[in-house]
Amino acid sequence: MTGTPEAFLDTNILVYAFSNDDRSVIAERLLSDGCTISVQTLNEFVHVSRRKLSREWAEIGEAAAIIRKLCT
């Protein structure tokens, strides 16, 4: 194995990455550096985005597509 292993990210990191939170810069960097997530994490991100943050489905879909592209 070479290089640094990818980080396994939880739901909070995904939410921060797509927010105006101060932690968004760090979360965005973690995503862009390559990461691993679970299907459960992606489902939780969608749930939090819709129910707690009241985001529109189109916005959630765009974010989920970016996450799926960047994460294994």
Order of alpha helices (4+ residues) and beta strands (2+ residues): beta-alpha-alpha-beta-alpha-alpha
